[in-house]
Amino acid sequence: MKIRTGFVSNSSSSSFVCEICGAADGGMDICLSDIGMVECENEHIMCERHVENYVSSKGLIDEYNDSQPDKEGYWSSSCIDKRFCPICNLAQLGDDDILRFLCKRGGLSRKEITEVMAEQFDGDYDTFIKYLKD
């Protein structure tokens, strides 16, 4: 972590992480479209390719293309309707959503799952990773 002790000007750097694949990118004075990402109306951020794959698989390409705002439109070109979001439509989910679902379905909290895993693998992360790979 950086600690600044002198004068700090307002920075306009941004970073974004895809909620589906975990790809991350960022920089100074950038927006999502500059790095090939989009955000849906429910604030899910993802790579454009995930949206393109989803709309293609569902036969929604024409509808998706028609929904994109003109350059003069007030919506950001990186904001998409939830109809075209693979997360909103449960076609692709991030690991955190899947974990939360499994916790709820199994009736266990994250803490309880962590305790079970620590006991099963004697607190050895390498053994846990080996188990996952097998």
Contact map, one row per residue, 1 for C-alpha under 8 A:
11100000000000000000000000000000000000000000000000000000000000000000000000000000000000000000000000000000000000000000000000000000000000
11110000000000000000000000000000000000000000000000000000000000000000000000000000000000000000000000000000000000000000000000000000000000
11111000000000000000000000000000000000000000000000000000000000000000000000000000000000000000000000000000000000000000000000000000000000
01111111000000000000000000000000000000000000000000000000000000000000000000000000000000000000000000000000000000000000000000000000000000
00111110000000000000000000000000000000000000000000000000000000000000000000000000000000000000000000000000000000000000000000000000000000
00011111000000000000000000000000000000000000000000000000000000000000000000000000000000000000000000000000000000000000000000000000000000
00011111100000000000000000000000000000000000000000000000000000000000000000000000000000000000000000000000000000000000000000000000000000
00010111110000000000000000000000000000000000000000000000000000000000000000000000000000000000000000000000000000000000000000000000000000
00000011111000000000000000000000000000000000000000000000000000000000000000000000000000000000000000000000000000000000000000000000000000
00000001111100000000000000000000000000000000000000000000000000000000000000000000000000000000000000000000000000000000000000000000000000
00000000111110000000000000010000000000000000000000000000000000000000000000000000000000000000000000000000000000000000000000000000000000
00000000011111000000000000011000000000000000000000000000000000000000000000000000000000000000000000000000000000000000000000000000000000
00000000001111100000000001111100000000000000000000000000000000000000000000000000000000000000000000000000000000000000000000000000000000
00000000000111110000000001111110000000000000000000000000000000000000000000000000000000000000000000000000000000000000000000000000000000
00000000000011111000000111100000000000000000000000000000000000000000000000000000000000000000000000000000000000000000000000000000000000
00000000000001111100000111000001000000000000100000000000000000000000000000000000000000000000000000000000000000000000000000000000000000
00000000000000111110011110000000000000000000110000000000000000000000000000000000000000000000000000000000000000000000000000000000000000
00000000000000011111111100000000000010000000111000000000000000000000000000000000000000000000000000000000000000000000000000000000000000
00000000000000001111110000000000000000000001110000000000000000000000000000000000000000000000110000000000000000000000000000000000000000
00000000000000000111110000000000000000000000010001000000000000000000000000000000000000100001111000000000000000000000000000000000000000
00000000000000000111111000000000000000000000010000000000000000000000000000000000000000000000010000000000000000000000000000000000000000
00000000000000001111111100000000000000000000000000000000000000000000000000000000000000000000000000000000000000000000000000000000000000
00000000000000001100111110000000000000000000001000000000000000000000000000000000000000000000000000000000000000000000000000000000000000
00000000000000111100011111000000000000000000000000000000000000000000000000000000000000000000000000000000000000000000000000000000000000
00000000000000111000001111100000001000000000000000000000000000000000000000000000000000000000000000000000000000000000000000000000000000
00000000000011110000000111110100001000000000000000000000000000000000000000000000000000000000000000000000000000000000000000000000000000
00000000000011100000000011111100000000000000000000000000000000000000000000000000000000000000000000000000000000000000000000000000000000
00000000001111000000000001111100000000000000000000000000000000000000000000000000000000000000000000000000000000000000000000000000000000
00000000000111000000000000111110000000000000000000000000000000000000000000000000000000000000000000000000000000000000000000000000000000
00000000000011000000000001111111011000000000000000000000000000000000000000000000000000000000000000000000000000000000000000000000000000
00000000000001000000000000001111111000000000000000000000000000000000000000000000000000000000000000000000000000000000000000000000000000
00000000000000010000000000000111111111100000000000000000000000000000000000000100000000000000000000000000000000000000000000000000000000
00000000000000000000000000000011111111000000000000000000000000000000000000001100000000000000000000000000000000000000000000000000000000
00000000000000000000000000000111111110000000000000000000000000000000000000000000000000000000000000000000000000000000000000000000000000
00000000000000000000000011000111111110000000000000000000000000000000000000000000000000000000000000000000000000000000000000000000000000
00000000000000000000000000000001111111000000001100000000000000000000000000000000000000000000000000000000000000000000000000000000000000
00000000000000000100000000000001111111100000111100000000000000000000000000000100000000000000000000000000000000000000000000000000000000
00000000000000000000000000000001100111110000111100000000000000000000000000000111000000000000000000000000000000000000000000000000000000
00000000000000000000000000000001000011111111110000000000000000000000000000000111000000000000000000000000000000000000000000000000000000
00000000000000000000000000000000000001111111100000000000000000000000000000000011110010000000000000000000000000000000000000000000000000
00000000000000000000000000000000000000111111000000000000000000000000000000000011110000000000000000000000000000000000000000000000000000
00000000000000000000000000000000000000111111000000000000000000000000000000000000010000010000000000000000000000000000000000000000000000
00000000000000000000000000000000000000111111100000000000000000000000000000000000000000000000000000000000000000000000000000000000000000
00000000000000000010000000000000000000111111110000000000000000000000000000000000000010100000000000000000000000000000000000000000000000
00000000000000011110000000000000000011110011111000000000000000000000000000000000000000000000000000000000000000000000000000000000000000
00000000000000001111100000000000000011100001111101100000000000000000000000000000000000000000000000000000000000000000000000000000000000
00000000000000000100001000000000000111000000111111100000000000000000000000000000000000000000000000000000000000000000000000000000000000
00000000000000000000000000000000000111000000011111110000000000000000000000000000000000000000000000000000000000000000000000000000000000
00000000000000000000000000000000000000000000001111111000000000000000000000000000000000000000000000000000000000000000000000000000000000
00000000000000000001000000000000000000000000011111111100000000000000000000000000000001000000000000000000000000000000000000000000000000
00000000000000000000000000000000000000000000011111111110000000000000000000000000000111000000000000000000000000000000000000000000000000
00000000000000000000000000000000000000000000000111111111000010000000000000000000000000000000000000000000000000000000000000000000000000
00000000000000000000000000000000000000000000000011111111100000000000000000000000000000000000000000000000000000000000000000000000000000
00000000000000000000000000000000000000000000000001111111110000000000000000000000000111000010000000000000000000000000000000000000000000
00000000000000000000000000000000000000000000000000111111111110010000000000000000000100000000000000000000000000000000000000000000000000
00000000000000000000000000000000000000000000000000011111111110000000000000000000000000000000000000000000000000000000000000000000000000
00000000000000000000000000000000000000000000000000001111111100000000000000000000000000000000000000000000000000000000000000000000000000
00000000000000000000000000000000000000000000000000000111111100000000000000000000000000000000000000000000000000000000000000000000000000
00000000000000000000000000000000000000000000000000000011111111000000000000000000000000000000000000000000000000000000000000000000000000
00000000000000000000000000000000000000000000000000000011111111110000000000000000000100000000000000000000000000000000000000000000000000
00000000000000000000000000000000000000000000000000010011001111111000000000000000000000000000000000000000000000000000000000000000000000
00000000000000000000000000000000000000000000000000000000001111111100000000000000000000000000000000000000000000000000000000000000000000
00000000000000000000000000000000000000000000000000000000000111111110000000000000000000000000000000000000000000000000000000000000000000
00000000000000000000000000000000000000000000000000000010000111111111000000000000000100000000000000000000000000000000000000000000000000
00000000000000000000000000000000000000000000000000000000000011111111000000000000000000000000000000000000000000000000000000000000000000
00000000000000000000000000000000000000000000000000000000000001111111000000000000000000000000000000000000000000000000000000000000000000
00000000000000000000000000000000000000000000000000000000000000111111100000000000100000000000000000000000000000000000000000000000000000
00000000000000000000000000000000000000000000000000000000000000011111110000001001000000000000000000000000000000000000000000000000000000
00000000000000000000000000000000000000000000000000000000000000000011111111111000000000000000000000000000000000000000000000000000000000
00000000000000000000000000000000000000000000000000000000000000000001111110000000000000000000000000000000000000000000000000000000000000
00000000000000000000000000000000000000000000000000000000000000000000111110001000000000000000000000000000000000000000000000000000000000
00000000000000000000000000000000000000000000000000000000000000000000111111000000000000000000000000000000000000000000000000000000000000
00000000000000000000000000000000000000000000000000000000000000000000111111110000000000000000000000000000000000000000000000000000000000
00000000000000000000000000000000000000000000000000000000000000000000100111110000000000000000000000000000000000000000000000000000000000
00000000000000000000000000000000000000000000000000000000000000000000100011111010000000000000000000000000000000000000000000000000000000
00000000000000000000000000000000000000000000000000000000000000000000100011111110000000000000000000000000000000000000000000000000000000
00000000000000000000000000000000100000000000000000000000000000000001101000111111000000000000000000000000000000000000000000000000000000
00000000000000000000000000000001100011100000000000000000000000000000000000011111000000000000000000000000000000000000000000000000000000
00000000000000000000000000000000000001111000000000000000000000000000000000111111100000000000000000000000000000000000000000000000000000
00000000000000000000000000000000000001111000000000000000000000000001000000001111110110000000000000000000000000000000000000000000000000
00000000000000000000000000000000000000011000000000000000000000000010000000000011111110000000000000000000000000000000000000000000000000
00000000000000000000000000000000000000011100000000000000000000000000000000000001111110011000000000000000000000000000000000000000000000
00000000000000000000000000000000000000000000000000000000000000000000000000000000111110011000000000000000000000000000000000000000000000
00000000000000000000000000000000000000000000000000100110000100010000000000000001111111001000000000000000000000000000000000000000000000
00000000000000000000000000000000000000010001000000100100000000000000000000000001111111111000000000000000000000000000000000000000000000
00000000000000000000000000000000000000000000000001100100000000000000000000000000000111111111100000000000000000000000000000000000000000
00000000000000000001000000000000000000000001000000000000000000000000000000000000000011111111100000000000000000000000000000000000000000
00000000000000000000000000000000000000000100000000000000000000000000000000000000011011111110000000000000000000000000000000000000000000
00000000000000000000000000000000000000000000000000000000000000000000000000000000011111111111000000000000000000000000000000000000000000
00000000000000000000000000000000000000000000000000000000000000000000000000000000000001111111100000000000000000000000000000000000000000
00000000000000000000000000000000000000000000000000000100000000000000000000000000000001111111100000000000000000000000000000000000000000
00000000000000000001000000000000000000000000000000000000000000000000000000000000000001101111110000000000000000000000000000000000000000
00000000000000000011000000000000000000000000000000000000000000000000000000000000000001100111111011000000000000000000000000000000000000
00000000000000000011100000000000000000000000000000000000000000000000000000000000000000000001111111000000000000000000000000000000000000
00000000000000000001000000000000000000000000000000000000000000000000000000000000000000000000111111100000000000000000000000000000000000
00000000000000000000000000000000000000000000000000000000000000000000000000000000000000000000011111110000000000000000000000000000000000
00000000000000000000000000000000000000000000000000000000000000000000000000000000000000000000111111111000000000000000000000000000000000
00000000000000000000000000000000000000000000000000000000000000000000000000000000000000000000111111111100000000000000000000000000000000
00000000000000000000000000000000000000000000000000000000000000000000000000000000000000000000001111111110000000000000000000000000000000
00000000000000000000000000000000000000000000000000000000000000000000000000000000000000000000000111111111000000000000000000000000000000
00000000000000000000000000000000000000000000000000000000000000000000000000000000000000000000000011111111100000000000000000000000000000
00000000000000000000000000000000000000000000000000000000000000000000000000000000000000000000000001111111110000000000000000000000000000
00000000000000000000000000000000000000000000000000000000000000000000000000000000000000000000000000111111111111001000000000000000000000
00000000000000000000000000000000000000000000000000000000000000000000000000000000000000000000000000011111111110000000000000000000000000
00000000000000000000000000000000000000000000000000000000000000000000000000000000000000000000000000001111111100000000000000000000000000
00000000000000000000000000000000000000000000000000000000000000000000000000000000000000000000000000000111111100000000000000000000000000
00000000000000000000000000000000000000000000000000000000000000000000000000000000000000000000000000000011111110000000000000000000000000
00000000000000000000000000000000000000000000000000000000000000000000000000000000000000000000000000000011111111111000000000000000000000
00000000000000000000000000000000000000000000000000000000000000000000000000000000000000000000000000000011001111111000000000000000000000
00000000000000000000000000000000000000000000000000000000000000000000000000000000000000000000000000000010000111111100000000000000000000
00000000000000000000000000000000000000000000000000000000000000000000000000000000000000000000000000000000000111111110000000000000000000
00000000000000000000000000000000000000000000000000000000000000000000000000000000000000000000000000000000000111111111000000000000000000
00000000000000000000000000000000000000000000000000000000000000000000000000000000000000000000000000000010000111111111100000000000000000
00000000000000000000000000000000000000000000000000000000000000000000000000000000000000000000000000000000000001111111110000000000000000
00000000000000000000000000000000000000000000000000000000000000000000000000000000000000000000000000000000000000111111111000000000000000
00000000000000000000000000000000000000000000000000000000000000000000000000000000000000000000000000000000000000011111111100000000000000
00000000000000000000000000000000000000000000000000000000000000000000000000000000000000000000000000000000000000001111111110100000000000
00000000000000000000000000000000000000000000000000000000000000000000000000000000000000000000000000000000000000000111111111110000000000
00000000000000000000000000000000000000000000000000000000000000000000000000000000000000000000000000000000000000000011111111100000000000
00000000000000000000000000000000000000000000000000000000000000000000000000000000000000000000000000000000000000000001111111100000000000
00000000000000000000000000000000000000000000000000000000000000000000000000000000000000000000000000000000000000000000111111111011000000
00000000000000000000000000000000000000000000000000000000000000000000000000000000000000000000000000000000000000000000011111110000000000
00000000000000000000000000000000000000000000000000000000000000000000000000000000000000000000000000000000000000000000111111111000000000
00000000000000000000000000000000000000000000000000000000000000000000000000000000000000000000000000000000000000000000010011111111000000
00000000000000000000000000000000000000000000000000000000000000000000000000000000000000000000000000000000000000000000000010111111100000
00000000000000000000000000000000000000000000000000000000000000000000000000000000000000000000000000000000000000000000000000011111110000
00000000000000000000000000000000000000000000000000000000000000000000000000000000000000000000000000000000000000000000000010011111111000
00000000000000000000000000000000000000000000000000000000000000000000000000000000000000000000000000000000000000000000000010011111111100
00000000000000000000000000000000000000000000000000000000000000000000000000000000000000000000000000000000000000000000000000001111111110
00000000000000000000000000000000000000000000000000000000000000000000000000000000000000000000000000000000000000000000000000000111111111
00000000000000000000000000000000000000000000000000000000000000000000000000000000000000000000000000000000000000000000000000000011111111
00000000000000000000000000000000000000000000000000000000000000000000000000000000000000000000000000000000000000000000000000000001111111
00000000000000000000000000000000000000000000000000000000000000000000000000000000000000000000000000000000000000000000000000000000111111
00000000000000000000000000000000000000000000000000000000000000000000000000000000000000000000000000000000000000000000000000000000011111
